[in-house]
Amino acid sequence: MSTDTTDTTGTTGAPAPNRAEETGETGETGAGWWVKNSRALLKLALPLILTNFAYVALTTVDIVMLGRLGALEIAAAGLALALFNQLRTTGTGLVTGVSNLVAEARVRGDRERIGALLFAGFFWATVCGVLFCAALLLIGPLLVLLGQDPAVVRKAGEFLMVLAPGMLPCLWFQTLRHFTTGLKRPGPLLAITLASVGVTIALNHALMHGELGLPAFGFVGVAIATVTVFLLSFLAFVVVILRDVVLRSYLLSPAARRWDGDAVRSVWRLGLPISGTYASEAGFFSVLTLVIGSLGADALAAQTVLNQIVYIVFMISAGLSHAASIHLSEADGRNDYATARRTGLLAAAWGVIATLGVAALYLAIPEPIVSLFISAEHAGNADIVALTVTGLMIAALMQVFDATQNIGNGILRGVGDTAGPFRISLIGYWLIGLPAGYLLGVTADGGVEGVWIGQTIGLAATAALLLAAFLRRVGRLHRETSGAPDPEPEP
């Protein structure tokens, strides 16, 4: 079964476009096929990318404003946010399967099942939120044992003390997001997220500096603002659902308020491998952040800025990955694995094109890009800026592999493989990338640059393994369904 599904009608109930035109199933080959399907892929990916950009803008605003305070503050917040995002990503992965299960129930007309799945999503979001909140509050002593600067850990602990409870509304929001997506009525997600960015900027400024009659919380004010925005975003989404006649009926149904063991188990079974893949990737970056943190506060501050820059660009490949996964699910449902193969390669090609364009920007104006996040005029920041500029040169290549492996995950899910990406992540990230980063950065005394090069090696290996796995899978599925040889590459 594919992990992504689409409807044949829009949310308004209007007739769908001609299916052959929409999916490229027109018999067209060569350049015409690539052009037509590039348009279809990018048309679906663009709104996803824009929503992703709006979402990542929330943490970007935090990093930019913290960058005006100094190296210790940005290093501590970077460490706290890395740990928070590691667990947030893991929890999000667990509830991601809600969208697919809801879509299946919607097709069958099983309204009670949809309500039960909503309850199950909230159940797992709440369990994860409580456990992860506790873990974030208790992790401080462990970080010191792992070689982190005690001053950085102490300040990161202050940040996490406020930020950790925000895990609950953050994961509740993600549950609603996947629930409404499964019903093909995602609501104004982009509008809510854009509004959240504006509120974040205003709250950060007011709480950091003590404006609008509020006390000046300084560094911790950013954490207060972030948690407040998480809660307001969730509540805004609830209001949107309650104002929608169709969605409201599910949210207020009796099934959405009672335990259903089968629904709870279904969300767990489908979400666990996705969560594992997300956790493996996020954990890889988190552990490398800890390795870099052992090299000093300046190195950790540079890593924080570089991670945020890379994370912004990563949203492009995330949108392409999701869009490609949906198109591949359609091809999978038709047993059309020749089209699936071409679509997967098309998505990977667009990921490379997009990241090479960004790489050219990195190489052309690295200092201005870095200076958007941390001011060189602040005392002691000049060395951090220089170090981050060096990292940006490495990231120019790293992001190509990062985009390819992200799209590799999506296209494998599109042809029904959720466990494969998790296994591959363990090899590429943990058996190749992490040892390479430690050997080059710490053992060989290459410093933070060595860690970044090792990280690039791990991402390149993961990308290669995922693409190879995808080609093997579509080849096998093609043989099983048609008895024909593997599809040949397009001219």
N, C-alpha and C positions, 0 to 999 in steps of 0.2 A: 504493500500500500504506500502510495506517495504521501509525503508529509505536508504538502502544500496543495490547496484546492482552490478553484475559482468557480464562479457562477457563470451561467450563460446569459444572464441579464444584468443590467445595471441596477443600482439601488432604487431607481425610480420605476422599475418594472418595464422599461422600454425594451424593445427587441434588441438582441445582441447583434453586433456587427457580423457580417458573413464570417463563419468560423474558419473557412479556408484562408481568407485574407488575414484574419487575426493571428493565426498560428503559422502561416507560411506554408500550409498544406495545399499548394497550388500546382505542384509539379515543377515549379520554377527552379532552376539551378544556376550555378555560376554567380557572377557579380550581382545579378538582379535579386537573387535570394538574400544575399548578405545585406544589400541596401534595404530591402523591404523589412527584413527581420531586425535589422539594427534600429529602424524607426520604431517598430513595435516594442522592442526591448527598452529603448530609451524613454519612450512615452510612458511606460509603466514605472521605470526606475526613477524618473525625475521627481515626482511627488514624494516618493519614499526618501530620496536623498534630501530633499528640502526639509522634510519632517525631521530626519536625522540631524541635519545641520542645526535646526532650531533647538533640538534636545541637547546636543553637545554644547551649544552656546551657553547653557546654564553653568557648566563647570568651567568653561572658558572664561566667562565673566569673573568667576571666583579667582582663577589663577592670575588673570590680568590685574585685578585689584590688589591681590596679595603681593604681586610682584613689585608694587609701589612701597611695600613696607620694609622689605629687606630679605637677605638670604636665609636667615633662620626661620622667618615666618613662612616663606614659600617652601622651604625644605620640609618643615613640619606639616604644613597643610598638604603638601604633595604626598608625603608618606601616609597621612590619614586618609586622603582621597583614594590612594592606590588600594589600601586595605578595604575601604568601604566599597569601591567599585568592583573589587574581586568578589566579594560576597553578594553584592547587588546583581552582578552578572550571573552568578550561579543560581540565585533565586529566580531571576527572570527566565533563565533557561528551563527551569522546572515547570513554569506556568505557560511556556510558549505553546505547548501541545494543546492547550485549551482551544485555540483558534481552529485547529484541524478537527478536533473532536466535535466542537460545536458545528462546524461546517457539515460534517457527516450527519449529525442529528438533524440539522436544518433540511438537508436534502430528503431525509426520510420523513420529515414532518413531525418529529418527536419532540414536542415542546417541553414535556416533562423532563426529558433527558437534558435539554439545554439548560434548564434551571438547575438541575443537579450538578452539571459541569461547572456552572458559575459558582455554586457553593464549594465544590471541590477545589476550584482555583483559588478562592479566598482562603480556604482551609490551609492549603500548602503555602500560600503567600504569608499567612499569619504565622505558621509554624517556623518557616524560614526567617521571617522578620524578627521574631522573638529570640531564636537561637543565635542569629547573626548579630543582633544588637548586644546580647550578652558577651559574645566572643570579642567584639570590638572594644567593649569596656574593660575586658580582662587581659587584653593582649600586651599591654605596656611592658611588664617585666620580661616577657619573652623577647621583645624587640631588643632590649638591652643585651640579653644573652646572645642575640644573633649579630652583635657587633655594631649596632646603631649608636650614634652619638647620644649620650644621655640627655643633653639639653634639647636635642631635636625630639626625642621620644617623649620627654616631659611636656613639651609644647604640643606635640601631636596628640597626647592624651587629653589635654584641655579641649582641643578641637573635637576629638571623637566623643567626649563626654556629652557634647551638645548634638553632634551629627548622628550618632548611632541610632537614636529613636526614630530618625527620619527613614530608616529602612522599611518600617511598616507601611506608611502611606506611599512610599515609592513603589513597593511591590504590589500593593493594592491597585495602584494606577496601572501597572503593567498587566494585571489580571483583567481589568476592564478593557484595556486596549486590545488584548487578544480575544476576549469574549466578543466585542463588537466587530472586530475584523472577521471572526468566524461567521458572523451573521451578515457580512458584506455591508455593514452600516457602521463604519469606524467613527463617524462623527467628526467634528471639527478639531481633530488632533493637532493639526498644524497651527490653527488659531490659538488653541489652549497653550501650546508650547511657546509660541511667539509671545503671547501675553505673559507667560512665566519669565521669559527673558527680561522683559521690561520691568516686571516686579522685582526680579533678582537684582538688577542694576540699582534700582531705587532703594531697596532694603539694604543692600550691601553698603551703599554710600551713607545712608542714614545711621545704620547700626555701628559702622566702623568709626564714624566721626562724630556721632551724637547730634543728629539734626532732627527736625520736626518734633522737638520736645522729647526725643528719646535719649537715653544715656549713651555715652561713647563706649562700646564694648571692644573696640579695636579689632585685633586678630580674630577673636571668638565671634565677633559680629557677623562674619562671613558664614560661619556654621549655623548661627541662628537664622540668618536669611535663607540659607539652603533648605533647612528643615521646614521653615514656614512655607516656602514655595512648593515643596513636595506635598504638603498637606493641602494647600490651596488648589493645586493642580488636580489632586484626587477629588476634592469636593466639587470643583468645577465640572469634572467629568461626570460625577454622579448627577449633578443638576442637568447636564445635557441629556443624560439617559432618561431622567424622570420627565423631561419635556418631550421626549420622543415616544409616541403612542406604542410603537412596536417594541422598542427596547424596554420601556417601563413595565410592560406585561411580564417580561422575563425576570426582571430584577425584583418585582414584588410578588412573584408566584410562590406558592407554598413549597415547591420543590427547591427553590433557591434558599430556603431557610431550614432545611432538614438534612440529616446525614444520609448519604447514599454511598455505601461501601464500594459498589462497582464503579461509580463515577470517580471516586477518590483514587481507587487503584488504577483506573484507566489514565488519569492525568499523570500519576506517578510513573507508570510504565512507559508512556510515550515521552514524557518530559525528562526522565532520568538520563538517557544517552545525550540528549541535547544539552542538558545542564552540565553533564560531564565534559562535553566538548568546550562549552563556554568557559567552564571553570578551569579547564586545562590551559586554554589560551590565556585567560586573564591571570591565572596563577603563574604562568611562565613570565609574564611581564612584571608581576608583583615580586617574584623571587629575584629577578634581575634588578629590580629597584632596590631590594634589600642588599644585594651584592654591591650595588653602586653606593648605597648609603653607608656601607662600611668604609668607603674611600673618603668620606668627609661630607660636611654640610654643603660645600660649594658644588661637589659632584652631584649630590642629591637634588639641589636646586636646579641644576642644569638638566638633570633627568626629568624633573617635574615639568619644566617648560617644553622640552623636546617631546615628551609623551603626549602633552596636550596638543601640540602642533600636529603630530602624527595621527592622533585620535580624530582630529577634525577631518583630515583627508581620508581617514579610514571610512568615514560615513559615505563617501562616494562608492566605494566597493561594497559596503553593506547594502546600499540601495540596489546596486547591480546584482548582487548575490540573491537578494530576495526576489527581484523581478525575474531573474533567470530561473530560479527555483520554481516559480509559478508556471512559467512557460514550459519547463521540463515536465512538470506534473501533468500538464495537458497532453504532451507528447507521450508520456508514460501511460496515461489512461487510454490512448489510442494504439498503444504498442508500436508507436512510430519511433524507433530508436535511431534511425538514420537522421531524422530531424533533431532528436534529443542530442545526438553527438555534435551536430553542427551548432546547435544553440548553445551548448556548454562551451564550445571553443570560441564562439562569437562573444559570449559574456566575458571570458577570460581575456580576449583580445581588447575589448573595450576597457577593462580594468587596467591593462598595461598602458593603453593609449592615454587614459586619464591621469595615471600616476606619473608617466613620463612628462606630461605637460606641467604638472606640479613640480617635478624635479627640476625642470628648466627654470622655474621661478626661484626655487631654492638656490640654485647655482648663480642666478643673476643678482639677486638682492637678499643675501642671507642676513646681514646685519639689521636692515629695517624690519624684517619679519620677526627676528628674535626680540628686537626692541619694543615690539608691540606688547610683549608679555612681561619683560623685565627691563627696567630703565638702567642704562649704563651710567647715568648721572648720579645714581644713588651710591653712597660710599660703600666700597667693597664689591659692587656688582660687576665691575668691568671684567674681572676674570671669569665670572659666571657667563657673561655674554659671549666672551671669546670661546669658552668651552662649548657652549650650546651651538654656536656657529659651526664649529668643527663637527659636532654631532649632526647638524643639519646636512652637511655634505654626505655623511654616511647614510642618513635617512633618505636622501635622494634615490639611492639604490634600494634600500631596505623596503620602502613603501611599494615598490613594484612587486616584490615577493609577497609582501603582506596582503596586497590587494588580490593577488592570484590565489593565495591560500584561502582567503575569505570567500572568494567566488567558488573555489573548489569545494568548500564545505556546502555552499548553497546548491550547487548543481548535483552533488551526490545525494543530498536530501531530496532533491526534485525527482530522482529516479528511485526513491524509496530506501536509501541507505542512511540510517541515522547512527548506527554503531561504528561504521567504518571511519568516519571523521574523528571520532573519539580515540580509537586505537592509533590512528596515524598521528594525532596530536601528541600522544605519549611518546612516540618515536621522535618526531621532528623537533618538538619543543624541549622535551625533558632528557632524551638520550643523546641528542645532537646539539641543540641550541644552548641549553644551560651549561653543559660541560665546556663547550667552545667559549662561551662568554666568560666563565670562571678562569679557564686556562689562559685566555688571551688578556683578560683584564687584571686578574689577581696574581696567578702563578707566574705569568710572563711579564708582570709589572707594566702592562699596557694601559692601565688606568681605565677611566670611563670609556675612552675610545675603543679599547680592546673589548670591553663588555658589549658595546654597540655593534662591533663587527661580528662577535659571536652570535648576537641576537639575529643579525642579518643572515648568517649561515643557517641558523635553525629555521627561520621563516622560508628560506629558499628550499631547504630540504623538505619541509612540510608541503610547500606548494607543488613540488615535483611529485611527491608521493600521492597527493590528493588527485592531481590531474591523471596520473597513471592509473589510479584506482577507478576513476570515473570512466576512462576509456575502456578498461577491462570490463567494468560492469555493463556499460551500454553494449559492448560487443557480445557479452554472454547473453544478455536479454534479447538482443537482436537474433542470435542463433536459436534461442529457445522458442521464440514466438514465430519465427518465419522459416527456420531451417536454412537460411541463407548465410553466405559468408559475412564477416564483419563489414559494416559500411565503410566505403572508401572515403578518404578526405575529399572535400570539394575542391575543384580547380580554382 
